[in-house]
């Protein structure tokens, strides 16, 4: 991913958007630290489109029928009141 300093990205926003569309994600840095990524709409939709909805995610988890739960038969200790 190519990097852009924040000030440069603000000054050349149109170019930044075109480069993100043509070459892929672009990283924006501020004071030498990565702060943001500019994506093309196609990349964003591809990334978001792969996420299942909540119902599908919950149903896709481990099946309860496959779980084996072994319980100890210990009833605890006797307590005098």
ROSEBA-890214 format. One record per residue: residue number from 1; x, y, z of N, C-alpha, C in turn. Coordinates in Angstrom, 2 decimals. Each point is the difference from the previous one (the first is absolute). Layout:
+-----+---------+---------+---------+---------+---------+---------+---------+---------+---------+
: seq :     n_X :     n_Y :     n_Z :    ca_X :    ca_Y :    ca_Z :     c_X :     c_Y :     c_Z :
+-----+---------+---------+---------+---------+---------+---------+---------+---------+---------+
: NUM :       X :       Y :       Z :       X :       Y :       Z :       X :       Y :       Z :
...
+-----+---------+---------+---------+---------+---------+---------+---------+---------+---------+
// end
This chain:
+-----+---------+---------+---------+---------+---------+---------+---------+---------+---------+
: seq :     n_X :     n_Y :     n_Z :    ca_X :    ca_Y :    ca_Z :     c_X :     c_Y :     c_Z :
+-----+---------+---------+---------+---------+---------+---------+---------+---------+---------+
:   1 :    0.84 :   -1.17 :    0.00 :   -0.84 :    1.17 :    0.00 :    0.89 :    1.25 :    0.00 :
:   2 :   -0.38 :    0.93 :   -0.80 :    0.74 :    1.25 :   -0.07 :   -0.36 :    0.88 :    1.19 :
:   3 :    0.93 :    0.87 :    0.38 :   -0.23 :    0.87 :    1.14 :   -0.08 :    1.47 :   -0.41 :
:   4 :   -0.85 :    0.72 :    0.66 :   -0.18 :    1.44 :   -0.22 :    0.06 :    0.68 :    1.35 :
:   5 :    0.71 :    1.12 :    0.09 :   -0.05 :    0.82 :    1.20 :   -1.34 :    0.74 :   -0.01 :
:   6 :   -0.53 :    0.27 :    1.17 :   -1.32 :    0.61 :    0.12 :   -0.11 :    1.30 :   -0.79 :
:   7 :    0.98 :    0.86 :    0.13 :   -0.06 :    1.29 :   -0.70 :   -0.02 :   -0.20 :   -1.51 :
:   8 :    0.80 :   -0.94 :   -0.48 :    0.03 :   -0.31 :   -1.44 :   -1.34 :   -0.59 :   -0.44 :
:   9 :   -0.57 :   -0.85 :    0.82 :   -1.29 :   -0.61 :   -0.34 :   -1.10 :    1.05 :   -0.08 :
:  10 :    0.02 :    0.97 :    0.92 :   -1.01 :    1.06 :   -0.04 :    0.17 :    0.87 :   -1.24 :
:  11 :    1.25 :    0.29 :   -0.35 :    0.26 :    0.86 :   -1.15 :   -0.35 :   -0.69 :   -1.32 :
:  12 :    0.25 :   -1.30 :   -0.06 :   -0.17 :   -0.73 :   -1.27 :   -1.09 :   -1.07 :    0.14 :
:  13 :   -1.11 :    0.34 :    0.63 :   -1.07 :   -0.97 :    0.28 :   -0.52 :   -0.68 :   -1.26 :
:  14 :   -0.25 :    0.76 :   -1.05 :   -0.52 :   -0.59 :   -1.24 :    0.97 :   -1.05 :   -0.55 :
:  15 :    1.29 :    0.32 :    0.03 :    1.00 :   -0.95 :   -0.49 :    0.05 :   -1.23 :    0.90 :
:  16 :   -0.08 :    0.22 :    1.31 :    0.00 :   -1.11 :    0.95 :   -1.14 :   -0.97 :   -0.28 :
:  17 :   -1.18 :    0.54 :   -0.25 :   -1.17 :   -0.84 :   -0.29 :    0.22 :   -0.79 :   -1.29 :
:  18 :    0.52 :    0.64 :   -1.02 :    0.25 :   -0.69 :   -1.27 :    1.05 :   -1.09 :    0.15 :
:  19 :    1.06 :    0.28 :    0.76 :    1.05 :   -1.01 :    0.21 :   -0.57 :   -1.18 :    0.79 :
:  20 :   -0.85 :    0.26 :    0.99 :   -0.63 :   -1.09 :    0.76 :   -0.87 :   -0.84 :   -0.91 :
:  21 :   -0.68 :    0.62 :   -0.93 :   -0.85 :   -0.73 :   -0.94 :    0.85 :   -0.84 :   -0.95 :
:  22 :    1.09 :    0.56 :   -0.47 :    0.84 :   -0.67 :   -1.00 :    0.97 :   -1.00 :    0.62 :
:  23 :    0.68 :    0.38 :    1.10 :    1.10 :   -0.81 :    0.55 :   -0.32 :   -0.73 :    1.29 :
:  24 :   -1.15 :    0.27 :    0.60 :   -0.35 :   -0.68 :    1.24 :    0.09 :    0.93 :    1.21 :
:  25 :   -0.16 :   -0.55 :    1.19 :   -0.06 :    0.79 :    1.23 :    1.22 :    0.91 :    0.18 :
:  26 :   -0.24 :    1.19 :    0.55 :    1.04 :    0.99 :    0.25 :   -0.01 :    0.36 :    1.49 :
:  27 :    1.16 :   -0.04 :    0.62 :    0.13 :    0.29 :    1.43 :    0.32 :    1.48 :    0.19 :
:  28 :   -0.68 :    0.63 :    0.95 :    0.26 :    1.39 :    0.34 :    0.68 :    0.02 :    1.37 :
:  29 :    1.13 :    0.70 :    0.07 :    0.75 :    0.08 :    1.25 :   -0.05 :    1.42 :    0.56 :
:  30 :    0.13 :    0.07 :    1.31 :    0.09 :    1.29 :    0.68 :    1.11 :   -0.11 :    1.02 :
:  31 :    0.97 :    0.86 :   -0.11 :    1.18 :   -0.03 :    0.87 :    0.68 :   -1.37 :   -0.06 :
:  32 :    0.04 :   -0.59 :   -1.20 :    0.69 :   -1.27 :   -0.21 :   -0.76 :   -1.23 :    0.45 :
:  33 :   -1.21 :    0.16 :    0.52 :   -0.79 :   -1.16 :    0.46 :   -1.20 :   -0.19 :   -0.91 :
:  34 :   -0.29 :   -1.24 :   -0.35 :   -1.16 :   -0.29 :   -0.85 :   -1.27 :    0.38 :    0.73 :
:  35 :   -0.87 :    0.75 :   -0.68 :   -1.23 :    0.49 :    0.62 :   -1.26 :   -0.41 :   -0.73 :
:  36 :    0.08 :   -0.18 :   -1.33 :   -1.22 :   -0.31 :   -0.77 :    0.39 :   -0.71 :   -1.29 :
:  37 :   -1.02 :   -0.61 :   -0.62 :    0.18 :   -0.65 :   -1.30 :   -1.12 :    0.46 :   -0.91 :
:  38 :    0.35 :    0.36 :   -1.23 :   -0.99 :    0.37 :   -0.99 :   -0.15 :   -1.19 :   -0.95 :
:  39 :   -1.24 :   -0.47 :   -0.16 :   -0.31 :   -1.14 :   -0.86 :   -0.88 :    0.45 :   -1.15 :
:  40 :    0.05 :   -0.76 :   -1.08 :   -0.98 :    0.23 :   -1.07 :   -1.34 :   -0.57 :    0.47 :
:  41 :   -1.06 :    0.44 :   -0.60 :   -1.33 :   -0.51 :    0.34 :   -0.07 :   -1.50 :   -0.24 :
:  42 :    0.62 :   -0.47 :   -1.07 :   -0.01 :   -1.44 :   -0.31 :    0.67 :   -0.80 :    1.11 :
:  43 :    1.17 :    0.47 :    0.46 :    0.70 :   -0.69 :    1.08 :   -0.82 :    0.00 :    1.28 :
:  44 :   -0.63 :    1.13 :    0.30 :   -0.82 :    0.11 :    1.20 :   -1.18 :   -0.96 :   -0.06 :
:  45 :   -0.70 :   -0.02 :   -1.11 :   -1.16 :   -0.89 :   -0.13 :    0.40 :   -1.47 :    0.06 :
:  46 :    1.15 :   -0.33 :   -0.59 :    0.47 :   -1.39 :    0.07 :    0.32 :   -0.38 :    1.44 :
:  47 :    0.59 :    0.93 :    0.74 :    0.34 :   -0.27 :    1.39 :   -1.25 :   -0.13 :    0.87 :
:  48 :   -0.95 :    0.88 :   -0.17 :   -1.22 :   -0.02 :    0.80 :   -0.92 :   -1.13 :   -0.43 :
:  49 :   -0.01 :   -0.34 :   -1.27 :   -0.90 :   -1.02 :   -0.51 :    0.30 :   -1.40 :    0.50 :
:  50 :    1.22 :   -0.24 :    0.48 :    0.37 :   -1.33 :    0.48 :   -0.47 :   -0.26 :    1.41 :
:  51 :   -0.44 :    1.01 :    0.71 :   -0.40 :   -0.18 :    1.39 :   -1.40 :   -0.58 :    0.07 :
:  52 :   -0.17 :   -1.11 :    0.70 :   -1.35 :   -0.55 :    0.15 :   -0.83 :    0.86 :    0.93 :
:  53 :   -1.31 :   -0.09 :   -0.14 :   -0.86 :    0.73 :    0.93 :    0.04 :   -0.70 :    1.36 :
:  54 :   -0.54 :    0.63 :    1.01 :    0.08 :   -0.53 :    1.36 :   -0.63 :   -1.38 :    0.10 :
:  55 :   -1.14 :   -0.19 :   -0.62 :   -0.67 :   -1.30 :    0.08 :    0.87 :   -1.09 :   -0.60 :
:  56 :    0.57 :    0.25 :   -1.18 :    0.86 :   -1.00 :   -0.65 :    1.24 :   -0.27 :    0.85 :
:  57 :    0.56 :    1.05 :    0.61 :    1.18 :   -0.17 :    0.83 :   -0.31 :   -0.86 :    1.22 :
:  58 :   -1.13 :    0.27 :    0.65 :   -0.38 :   -0.79 :    1.17 :   -0.30 :   -1.45 :   -0.36 :
:  59 :   -0.69 :   -0.20 :   -1.11 :   -0.32 :   -1.36 :   -0.41 :    1.21 :   -0.76 :   -0.51 :
:  60 :    1.04 :    0.70 :   -0.39 :    1.20 :   -0.64 :   -0.52 :    0.97 :   -0.46 :    1.07 :
:  61 :   -0.30 :    0.26 :    1.25 :    0.88 :   -0.39 :    1.10 :   -0.03 :   -1.49 :    0.26 :
:  62 :    0.68 :   -0.43 :    1.05 :    0.03 :   -1.43 :    0.33 :   -1.40 :   -0.51 :    0.34 :
:  63 :   -0.26 :   -1.21 :   -0.37 :   -1.31 :   -0.60 :    0.25 :   -0.05 :   -0.56 :    1.42 :
:  64 :   -1.07 :    0.31 :    0.70 :   -0.15 :   -0.42 :    1.39 :   -0.12 :   -1.52 :    0.10 :
:  65 :   -0.57 :   -0.63 :   -0.99 :   -0.17 :   -1.45 :    0.04 :    1.35 :   -0.72 :    0.06 :
:  66 :    1.06 :    0.65 :   -0.47 :    1.31 :   -0.62 :   -0.04 :    0.75 :    0.14 :    1.33 :
:  67 :   -0.49 :    0.80 :    0.90 :    0.69 :    0.23 :    1.26 :   -0.27 :   -1.16 :    0.96 :
:  68 :    1.03 :   -0.43 :    0.69 :   -0.14 :   -1.02 :    1.03 :    0.36 :    0.66 :    1.32 :
:  69 :   -0.98 :    0.07 :    0.88 :    0.22 :    0.64 :    1.29 :    0.02 :   -1.07 :    1.07 :
:  70 :    1.14 :   -0.15 :    0.64 :    0.12 :   -0.98 :    1.08 :   -0.05 :    0.75 :    1.32 :
:  71 :   -0.89 :   -0.44 :    0.86 :   -0.16 :    0.65 :    1.30 :    0.47 :   -0.93 :    1.10 :
:  72 :    0.64 :    0.61 :    0.99 :    0.40 :   -0.78 :    1.16 :   -1.24 :   -0.30 :    0.84 :
:  73 :   -0.01 :   -1.15 :    0.62 :   -1.13 :   -0.39 :    0.83 :    0.15 :    0.49 :    1.44 :
:  74 :    1.02 :    0.76 :    0.28 :    0.24 :    0.54 :    1.33 :   -1.13 :    0.95 :    0.35 :
:  75 :   -0.62 :   -0.21 :    1.15 :   -1.12 :    0.84 :    0.40 :    0.43 :    1.14 :    0.92 :
:  76 :    1.28 :    0.15 :    0.20 :    0.49 :    1.05 :    0.88 :    0.23 :   -0.50 :    1.41 :
:  77 :    0.16 :    0.89 :    0.93 :    0.27 :   -0.41 :    1.37 :   -1.21 :    0.26 :    0.88 :
:  78 :   -0.05 :   -0.69 :    1.11 :   -1.10 :    0.20 :    0.94 :    0.33 :    1.19 :    0.89 :
:  79 :   -0.99 :    0.81 :    0.27 :    0.19 :    1.19 :    0.82 :   -0.96 :   -0.07 :    1.18 :
:  80 :    0.53 :    0.24 :    1.21 :   -0.86 :    0.05 :    1.17 :   -0.49 :    1.42 :    0.20 :
:  81 :   -1.29 :    0.13 :    0.22 :   -0.58 :    1.32 :    0.24 :   -0.42 :    0.15 :    1.42 :
+-----+---------+---------+---------+---------+---------+---------+---------+---------+---------+
// end
